[in-house]
Amino acid sequence: MAEHAEHVEIMPDWEKRFRAARVGLPEWAEDAPERSLFLSNATGTFELYVWDRGTGEQRQATDRPNGTLDGTLTPDGAWLWWFSDTDGDEFGVWMRQPFEGPPDEAEGTGADEPAVPGLAPAYPAGLALGRDGTAVIGRMTDEDGSTVHVARPGAAPVEIYRHRQSAGVGDLSHDGRLLALEHTEHGDAMHSAVRVVRLDGSPVAELDDTRGGTEELGLLVLGFAPVPGDPRLLIGHQRRGRWEPALWNPLTGDFQEPAIDLPGDVTAEWYPDGRALLVMHSYRARSELWRYDLAERSLSRLETPAGTVSGGSARPDGSVEYLWSSAAKPPQVRSTAGGVVLDPPGMTAPGSVLVEDLWVEGPGGLIHALVQKPEGEGPFPTVFDVHGGPTAHDSDAFAAQPAAWVDHGFAVVRVNYRGSTGYGREWTDALKHRIGLIELEDIAAVREQCVSSGLSDPERMVLTGGSWGGYLTLLGLGVQPDLWAVGVAAVPVADYVAAYEDEMEGLRAMDRTILGGTPEEVPERWRDSSPITYVDRVRAPVYISAGLNDPRCPIRQIENYVDRLRERGAAHEVYRYDAGHGSLVVEERIKQVALETQFALRHLPVSSPG
């Protein structure tokens, strides 16, 4: 025990942040709210855990070498469904096990069984579980496109929907008679329409904001009313330039918009009694919770600390559980009733430094960036840590990787470039046709401000990111070779055409949307937005990490880029690991961060002249 305490004492803070156990926001069974499910890395790998709130018992439900991410409980809490892929390739089948686990603990995970025998492996595209045991499964494959299947107890699954474009299961009504689907049959993968059907596939009603106007707008399924006899569907829409909730009755066509006058994006979910909405409000990289009373049409704020609420769920007693953090403080599962709901075991992750806001006038409008600085006076070596997505955004939330850079003496700048969410529909939808190049213009504008203000040393600038951020890193090293001293790209798109050929079909649809066609239809756009086009202009040393089973940024297209670097004799290192689009194993993540920071420190100049 003393040896363990000594080891923890000498462990650097950045490593402790990764090793400290975390828990996700618990999900609870709709008709058995004492039965919950949550995600945790307590064993060193992210796995699913079930929690009986009545007895306090917690049990690790899944145990796989590369971790498990996706799961849900049946409405009665009797079963846990979880998605089984192969080493992170995201291609697999749904499995299930009893909530209580196997009758004999010696059997381990022997209670797991295929949840829907007869369905071949596929990429998941939504799941809805009914109170009578019916399951609706969304699937996507390269061969079939999108399909939806209904599986009733004791019967073979029946296909009720098929289309080449992206589509997925949204939600099942309380009585199990209506099914909401999101689809992009119109071909715009950025803006879904919503269709409600019966379980035989026959249509009931449709909402499609991509037609009839000068602009295409998106819709989201947020959930059917959670009470018997209420067919209303909560949806998200963009009709006023941002995400907002609305109530739609697909049987009558009635459409009601709550009176929520808040800036920024707004989404919502139902309170269990169906009388109110839990409103999640995101604005300028922070978020908060509100309660909207449907009868009184009134909005009241729920007290949460300043920072980011990553998710919330209303309990039957009216309290709300939520996952909160800030850039300086690690995440906690808290309750509006007071205190921490679910505390992970072991040591607590050390905090980090506060985040500061930076606003910069850019070529497409005002750009918001988040800055964290180490102790001392600048100019600092600076890491531009670019978020993935691209339809996502960085926020004032705890993140171990930026904190690690700060611990190593770097300032960290995270830019919510055009294409990011949280700043209105126009900012997100600006990402079309000149993809990659648009984001880099915004990043360059923020970089210029950081240098001119004295924050950043212009000779010691690192460009890094994962997924879409990794793509922008490689593209930036070639398009802006004078701006960056080192590049660190994780699971990137490197050769866009080859990536399109090998990636999962849902991402191909997105690529066709944002680029305006296939590589054959608009070859110049694909060429201009592909990092491999500019590989011969790269001067900075390049570090790349790649998952061998990645379906989103496949390995072949990365090897194409690396071959070109090797032919030129360019300084580079490549780390390949046996997982998919990132790793769920803590030791693996620590190894990767150590390699990335060591590479940057090894290749950066010691300091600028003067």
C-alpha positions in Angstrom: 0.0 0.0 0.0 2.9 2.4 0.9 4.6 1.6 -2.4 1.4 2.5 -4.3 1.0 5.8 -2.5 4.6 6.6 -3.3 4.1 5.8 -6.9 1.1 8.1 -7.1 3.0 10.8 -5.4 5.8 10.9 -8.0 3.4 10.4 -10.9 3.1 13.7 -12.9 -0.2 15.5 -12.8 -0.8 15.1 -16.5 -0.7 11.3 -16.1 -2.9 11.4 -13.0 -5.6 13.1 -15.0 -5.7 10.1 -17.4 -5.4 7.5 -14.7 -8.0 8.9 -12.3 -11.2 7.0 -12.7 -14.1 8.7 -14.4 -17.8 8.0 -14.6 -20.3 9.1 -17.2 -23.9 10.4 -16.7 -26.0 7.5 -15.5 -28.9 6.3 -17.8 -31.9 4.8 -16.0 -34.6 2.4 -17.1 -37.8 4.3 -17.8 -40.1 2.0 -15.8 -37.5 0.9 -13.2 -35.6 4.2 -12.3 -33.6 2.5 -9.6 -31.8 0.5 -12.3 -29.1 2.5 -13.9 -26.2 2.1 -16.4 -23.0 4.2 -16.7 -19.7 4.2 -18.4 -16.4 4.2 -16.4 -12.7 3.6 -16.9 -12.2 2.4 -13.3 -10.4 -0.7 -14.5 -8.2 1.2 -16.9 -10.5 0.6 -19.9 -13.8 2.2 -20.6 -16.6 -0.3 -19.9 -20.3 -0.4 -19.0 -21.4 -0.8 -15.4 -24.9 -1.4 -14.0 -26.0 0.1 -10.8 -28.9 -0.9 -8.5 -29.7 2.3 -6.7 -31.9 0.5 -4.2 -29.1 -1.7 -2.9 -26.2 0.5 -3.9 -24.6 -2.5 -5.8 -22.5 -1.7 -8.9 -21.4 -4.4 -11.3 -19.0 -4.2 -14.3 -21.1 -5.6 -17.1 -18.7 -5.7 -20.0 -15.0 -6.6 -20.1 -13.2 -6.5 -23.5 -9.6 -5.8 -24.3 -10.4 -2.6 -26.3 -13.3 -1.5 -24.2 -17.1 -1.0 -24.7 -18.8 2.3 -25.3 -22.4 1.9 -26.4 -25.2 0.4 -24.3 -28.7 0.9 -23.0 -31.3 -0.6 -20.7 -34.7 -2.0 -21.6 -37.6 0.1 -20.2 -38.3 -2.5 -17.5 -34.6 -2.6 -16.5 -34.4 -6.4 -17.0 -31.8 -6.3 -19.7 -28.7 -4.5 -20.7 -28.1 -4.2 -24.5 -24.5 -3.4 -25.6 -22.9 -3.1 -29.0 -20.1 -5.6 -29.8 -17.6 -4.6 -32.5 -14.1 -5.9 -33.2 -11.2 -4.0 -31.7 -12.9 -0.6 -32.3 -13.9 -1.0 -35.9 -17.5 0.0 -35.0 -18.9 -2.9 -37.1 -20.8 -5.5 -35.2 -24.0 -6.7 -33.5 -26.1 -5.9 -30.4 -25.6 -8.2 -27.5 -27.6 -8.4 -24.3 -27.3 -9.7 -20.7 -29.6 -9.7 -17.7 -29.3 -6.7 -15.4 -28.4 -9.0 -12.5 -25.7 -10.6 -14.5 -25.0 -14.4 -14.9 -26.6 -16.6 -12.3 -23.2 -18.0 -11.4 -20.5 -15.4 -11.2 -18.0 -18.0 -12.2 -19.5 -17.9 -15.7 -18.2 -14.3 -16.1 -19.7 -12.8 -19.2 -21.3 -16.1 -20.2 -24.7 -14.6 -19.9 -24.2 -12.4 -23.0 -26.1 -13.5 -26.0 -27.0 -12.0 -29.4 -29.9 -9.6 -28.8 -31.3 -10.1 -32.3 -30.4 -13.4 -33.8 -30.5 -13.3 -37.6 -29.2 -9.7 -38.1 -25.8 -9.7 -39.7 -23.0 -7.3 -38.4 -23.3 -3.7 -39.5 -22.5 -0.1 -38.4 -25.1 0.9 -35.8 -27.7 3.5 -36.8 -29.9 3.9 -33.7 -31.8 1.6 -31.4 -35.2 1.8 -29.8 -36.6 -0.7 -27.2 -40.3 -1.1 -26.5 -42.1 -2.0 -23.4 -43.5 -5.3 -24.9 -40.0 -6.5 -25.8 -40.1 -5.2 -29.4 -36.7 -3.8 -30.6 -36.2 -1.5 -33.6 -32.6 -1.6 -34.9 -31.0 0.8 -37.3 -28.1 -0.5 -39.4 -25.8 0.7 -42.1 -23.6 -1.2 -44.5 -21.7 -0.4 -47.7 -23.8 -2.9 -49.6 -27.3 -2.0 -48.4 -27.0 1.6 -47.2 -29.4 2.3 -44.3 -31.9 -0.3 -43.1 -34.3 -0.5 -40.2 -35.5 -3.8 -38.7 -38.3 -4.6 -36.2 -37.6 -7.6 -33.9 -40.6 -8.9 -31.9 -40.1 -11.5 -29.1 -39.9 -14.9 -30.5 -40.0 -13.8 -34.2 -37.4 -13.2 -36.8 -36.5 -9.5 -37.5 -38.4 -7.8 -40.3 -37.0 -5.1 -42.5 -39.3 -2.0 -42.6 -37.0 0.6 -44.2 -34.2 0.7 -46.7 -32.4 3.6 -48.5 -29.0 4.3 -49.9 -28.7 7.6 -48.1 -28.0 7.9 -44.3 -30.9 7.2 -42.0 -31.3 6.1 -38.4 -33.7 5.2 -35.6 -34.8 8.1 -33.5 -37.3 6.9 -30.9 -40.3 4.7 -30.2 -43.5 6.1 -28.8 -44.6 5.1 -25.2 -47.2 2.6 -26.5 -44.8 1.2 -29.1 -47.0 2.0 -32.1 -45.1 4.9 -33.6 -41.5 5.1 -34.7 -39.6 8.3 -35.5 -36.8 8.1 -38.1 -34.2 10.6 -39.1 -33.3 10.4 -42.8 -31.3 12.2 -45.5 -33.1 10.8 -48.6 -32.8 14.2 -50.2 -29.0 13.7 -50.3 -27.9 16.4 -47.8 -26.2 14.5 -45.0 -25.9 17.7 -42.8 -29.6 18.3 -42.6 -31.9 15.4 -41.6 -35.7 15.2 -42.1 -38.0 13.4 -39.7 -40.5 10.7 -40.6 -42.9 9.0 -38.3 -44.0 5.5 -39.4 -45.9 2.5 -37.9 -44.0 -0.6 -37.1 -44.9 -2.2 -40.4 -43.2 0.7 -42.1 -46.3 2.5 -43.3 -45.9 6.3 -43.1 -47.8 8.5 -40.7 -46.3 12.0 -41.1 -43.2 13.8 -42.3 -41.3 17.0 -41.4 -38.7 18.1 -43.9 -37.2 21.5 -43.6 -34.8 21.0 -46.5 -37.6 21.7 -49.0 -39.7 24.7 -49.9 -37.2 27.4 -48.8 -34.1 29.1 -50.0 -32.0 27.3 -47.4 -31.8 23.7 -46.2 -32.5 23.3 -42.5 -32.0 20.3 -40.3 -34.3 18.4 -37.8 -33.4 16.2 -34.9 -35.5 13.6 -33.0 -35.3 14.4 -29.3 -37.9 11.9 -28.1 -41.6 10.9 -27.8 -43.6 12.0 -24.8 -42.8 9.6 -21.9 -46.4 9.1 -20.8 -49.3 6.8 -22.1 -51.6 8.3 -24.6 -49.4 11.2 -25.6 -48.1 10.9 -29.2 -46.2 14.2 -29.2 -42.6 14.1 -30.5 -40.0 16.5 -29.2 -37.8 17.6 -32.1 -35.0 20.1 -32.7 -35.2 22.5 -35.5 -33.2 25.4 -37.1 -35.9 27.7 -38.4 -34.6 30.8 -36.7 -30.9 30.3 -37.3 -30.1 28.1 -34.3 -31.1 24.8 -32.7 -34.4 25.1 -30.8 -36.9 22.5 -29.5 -40.5 22.1 -30.7 -43.4 19.8 -30.0 -45.0 18.0 -33.0 -48.0 15.8 -33.0 -47.6 13.5 -36.0 -51.3 12.4 -35.8 -52.8 15.9 -35.9 -50.0 18.0 -37.4 -50.1 20.3 -34.4 -46.7 22.1 -34.0 -45.9 24.1 -30.9 -42.7 26.0 -30.1 -41.9 26.7 -26.5 -41.2 30.3 -25.5 -37.5 30.0 -24.8 -35.8 33.3 -25.3 -32.1 32.4 -24.8 -29.1 33.2 -27.0 -27.2 30.4 -28.5 -28.3 26.8 -29.2 -31.0 25.2 -27.2 -32.0 21.5 -27.0 -34.3 19.7 -24.6 -35.6 16.4 -23.2 -38.8 15.4 -21.4 -39.3 15.3 -17.6 -40.6 11.8 -16.8 -44.2 13.1 -16.1 -44.4 14.8 -19.5 -45.3 18.2 -17.9 -42.0 19.9 -18.4 -38.9 20.0 -20.5 -35.3 19.9 -19.3 -33.7 22.6 -21.4 -30.0 22.5 -22.2 -28.6 25.8 -23.3 -25.2 26.2 -24.9 -23.7 29.7 -25.5 -20.2 30.9 -26.1 -18.6 27.6 -25.1 -20.5 27.3 -21.8 -23.8 25.6 -21.0 -26.5 25.5 -18.4 -29.8 23.9 -17.5 -33.4 25.3 -17.4 -36.8 23.9 -16.7 -39.6 24.8 -19.0 -43.2 24.2 -17.7 -45.4 23.3 -20.6 -48.7 24.3 -19.1 -47.5 27.7 -17.8 -45.1 28.3 -20.7 -42.6 29.5 -18.1 -38.8 29.1 -18.0 -36.8 28.8 -14.7 -33.0 28.3 -14.4 -31.6 25.4 -12.5 -28.5 26.2 -10.5 -25.4 24.7 -11.9 -21.7 25.8 -11.5 -20.1 27.9 -14.2 -18.6 25.7 -16.9 -20.0 23.0 -19.1 -22.9 20.7 -18.6 -22.2 17.7 -20.9 -25.5 16.0 -20.3 -28.5 16.0 -18.0 -31.4 13.7 -17.1 -34.6 14.5 -15.1 -35.5 11.9 -12.4 -39.0 10.9 -11.4 -38.7 12.9 -8.2 -38.2 16.1 -10.2 -34.5 16.4 -9.5 -32.0 16.6 -12.4 -28.7 14.7 -12.6 -26.0 16.2 -14.8 -22.4 15.8 -15.8 -20.5 19.0 -15.1 -16.9 20.2 -15.5 -14.8 23.2 -16.3 -11.4 23.6 -17.9 -10.0 23.9 -14.4 -12.0 21.2 -12.5 -12.6 17.5 -13.3 -16.0 16.2 -14.2 -18.6 15.3 -11.6 -22.0 13.7 -11.8 -24.1 16.1 -9.7 -27.8 16.6 -8.8 -29.9 19.7 -8.5 -31.1 18.1 -5.2 -27.6 18.6 -3.9 -24.2 17.0 -4.0 -22.3 14.4 -6.1 -24.4 11.5 -7.3 -21.8 9.0 -8.4 -18.2 9.2 -7.2 -15.6 7.2 -9.0 -13.2 5.1 -6.9 -9.5 6.0 -6.3 -7.6 9.2 -6.7 -9.2 12.4 -7.9 -7.8 13.9 -11.1 -5.7 17.1 -10.4 -7.2 20.3 -11.7 -5.8 22.5 -14.4 -5.8 26.2 -15.2 -8.7 28.4 -16.0 -9.7 29.0 -19.6 -9.8 32.5 -21.0 -11.9 33.7 -23.9 -10.4 35.2 -27.0 -12.4 36.9 -29.7 -10.8 37.6 -33.1 -12.2 39.2 -36.2 -11.8 36.7 -39.0 -12.5 36.5 -42.7 -15.9 35.0 -42.1 -16.9 36.8 -38.9 -16.0 36.9 -35.2 -14.1 33.8 -34.1 -14.2 32.5 -30.6 -11.1 30.8 -29.2 -10.3 29.4 -25.7 -6.9 29.9 -24.2 -5.0 28.3 -21.3 -1.6 29.5 -20.2 1.1 28.1 -18.0 2.7 30.1 -15.2 5.1 32.8 -16.1 5.4 35.5 -18.8 5.0 35.0 -22.5 5.6 34.6 -25.3 5.0 30.9 -24.8 5.5 27.9 -27.1 1.9 27.4 -28.1 -0.2 24.5 -29.1 -3.2 25.0 -31.4 -5.3 22.0 -30.4 -7.9 21.7 -33.1 -11.2 20.0 -32.4 -12.7 17.2 -34.4 -16.2 16.8 -35.8 -16.1 19.1 -37.7 -19.7 19.8 -36.4 -18.6 20.1 -32.8 -17.0 22.7 -30.6 -14.5 23.2 -27.8 -16.0 24.4 -24.5 -15.0 25.4 -21.0 -14.9 21.7 -20.0 -12.2 19.5 -18.4 -9.9 17.9 -21.0 -6.9 15.9 -20.0 -4.9 16.4 -23.2 -4.9 20.2 -23.4 -4.0 20.2 -19.6 -1.1 17.9 -20.4 0.3 20.5 -22.9 0.0 23.2 -20.3 1.8 21.1 -17.7 4.7 20.8 -20.3 5.0 24.6 -20.5 2.8 25.3 -23.5 0.0 27.8 -24.0 -3.0 26.0 -25.5 -5.4 27.7 -28.0 -8.6 26.0 -29.1 -10.4 27.6 -32.0 -14.1 27.2 -32.7 -13.7 27.7 -36.5 -16.4 28.0 -39.1 -18.1 24.7 -39.1 -18.3 24.5 -35.3 -21.6 24.1 -33.6 -22.8 26.5 -30.8 -22.6 29.7 -32.8 -25.7 29.5 -35.0 -26.6 27.7 -38.1 -24.8 30.1 -40.5 -21.5 29.5 -38.7 -21.9 25.8 -38.9 -23.2 25.7 -42.5 -20.3 27.9 -43.7 -18.3 24.7 -44.0 -19.0 23.8 -47.6 -17.0 23.1 -50.7 -13.8 24.8 -49.5 -13.6 22.5 -46.5 -10.4 22.5 -44.6 -9.3 25.7 -46.2 -12.1 27.7 -44.4 -11.1 26.4 -41.0 -7.4 27.1 -41.6 -8.2 30.7 -42.4 -9.9 31.1 -39.0 -7.0 29.3 -37.2 -4.5 31.6 -39.0 -6.4 34.7 -37.9 -6.4 33.6 -34.2 -2.7 32.6 -34.5 -1.8 36.1 -35.7 -3.6 37.7 -32.8 -1.8 35.4 -30.3 1.5 36.4 -31.7 0.8 40.1 -31.9 -0.5 40.1 -28.3 2.7 38.6 -27.0 1.0 35.3 -25.9 2.7 33.1 -28.5 6.3 32.6 -29.7 5.9 32.5 -33.5 8.9 30.2 -33.9 7.5 27.6 -31.5 4.0 26.8 -32.7 2.5 23.3 -32.7 -0.5 22.4 -34.7 -2.3 19.3 -33.4 -5.7 17.6 -33.4 -7.5 14.3 -33.7 -9.9 13.0 -36.4 -11.1 16.2 -38.2 -8.5 18.1 -36.1 -5.9 15.6 -37.4 -7.0 16.3 -40.9 -6.7 20.1 -40.4 -3.3 19.5 -38.9 -1.9 17.8 -41.9 -3.7 20.2 -44.3 -2.3 23.2 -42.3 1.3 21.9 -42.4 1.1 21.9 -46.2 -1.1 24.9 -46.9 0.5 27.1 -44.2 4.1 25.8 -44.0 5.5 29.1 -42.6 3.1 29.1 -39.6 3.9 25.8 -37.9 7.1 24.4 -36.4 5.7 20.9 -35.5 2.6 19.0 -36.5 1.0 16.2 -34.4 -2.0 14.5 -36.1 -4.1 11.7 -34.5 -6.3 9.5 -36.6 -6.4 12.0 -39.5 -7.7 12.2 -43.0 -4.5 12.4 -45.0 -5.4 11.4 -48.6 -9.1 12.4 -49.0 -9.9 10.4 -52.1 -8.5 7.2 -50.7 -10.2 7.9 -47.4 -13.5 8.2 -49.2 -13.0 4.9 -50.9 -12.4 3.1 -47.7 -14.5 4.8 -45.0 -17.9 3.9 -43.7 -20.9 4.8 -45.9 -22.3 7.3 -43.5 -19.2 9.4 -43.8 -19.1 9.2 -47.5 -22.5 10.8 -47.6 -21.3 13.6 -45.4 -18.2 14.1 -47.6 -20.5 14.3 -50.7 -22.6 16.9 -49.0 -19.8 19.2 -47.7 -17.7 18.9 -50.9 -20.7 19.1 -53.3 -20.2 15.8 -55.0 -18.1 12.7 -55.4 -14.4 12.8 -56.3 -15.4 12.1 -59.9 -18.0 14.9 -60.0 -15.9 17.7 -58.4 -12.3 16.5 -58.5 -10.8 20.0 -58.0 -12.6 20.4 -54.7 -11.3 17.1 -53.4 -7.8 17.9 -54.7 -7.8 21.3 -53.1 -9.0 20.0 -49.7 -6.8 17.0 -49.5 -3.6 17.1 -47.3 -1.7 14.8 -49.7 -2.0 17.5 -52.4 0.4 19.7 -50.4 2.6 17.0 -48.8 5.7 18.2 -50.7 5.3 21.7 -49.2 5.5 20.4 -45.6 8.6 21.6 -43.8 7.7 20.9 -40.1 8.4 17.5 -38.5 5.2 15.5 -38.5 4.0 13.0 -35.9 1.0 10.8 -36.9 -0.9 8.2 -34.8 -3.3 5.8 -36.5 -5.7 3.0 -35.5 -5.3 -0.1 -37.6 -9.1 -0.8 -37.4 -10.3 2.8 -37.9 -13.5 2.9 -40.1 -13.6 6.7 -40.1 -10.0 7.6 -41.1 -8.8 4.3 -42.6 -5.2 3.3 -42.4 -4.5 2.9 -46.2 -4.9 6.6 -46.9 -2.6 7.5 -44.0 0.0 5.1 -45.3 -0.2 6.9 -48.7 0.6 10.2 -47.0 3.4 8.7 -45.0 5.0 7.1 -48.1 5.2 10.5 -49.7 6.9 11.9 -46.6 9.3 9.0 -46.6 10.1 9.5 -50.3 11.1 13.1 -49.6 13.1 12.2 -46.5 10.9 14.5 -44.5 11.2 14.3 -40.7 8.3 12.2 -39.4 7.2 9.5 -37.0 4.2 7.2 -37.2 2.6 5.3 -34.4 0.2 2.5 -35.3 -2.0 0.8 -32.7 -4.5 -2.0 -32.7 -7.8 -0.2 -32.2 -10.2 2.0 -34.1 -10.8 5.7 -34.1 -9.0 6.3 -30.9 -8.5 4.1 -27.9 -10.7 3.3 -24.8 -7.7 1.9 -22.9 -6.1 4.4 -20.4 -2.6 3.0 -20.7 -2.7 3.4 -24.4 -3.9 7.0 -24.2 -1.1 7.8 -21.7 1.5 6.3 -24.1 0.1 8.3 -27.0 0.2 11.6 -25.1 3.7 10.9 -23.9 4.9 10.2 -27.5 3.2 13.3 -28.8 4.6 15.7 -26.2 8.1 14.2 -26.4 8.1 14.6 -30.2 7.1 18.2 -30.0 9.6 19.1 -27.3 12.3 17.2 -29.2 11.7 19.1 -32.5 10.9 22.6 -31.3 13.7 25.2 -31.1 14.6 26.0 -27.5 13.5 29.6 -27.9 13.2 32.4 -30.4 16.1 34.9 -30.8 15.7 37.6 -28.3 
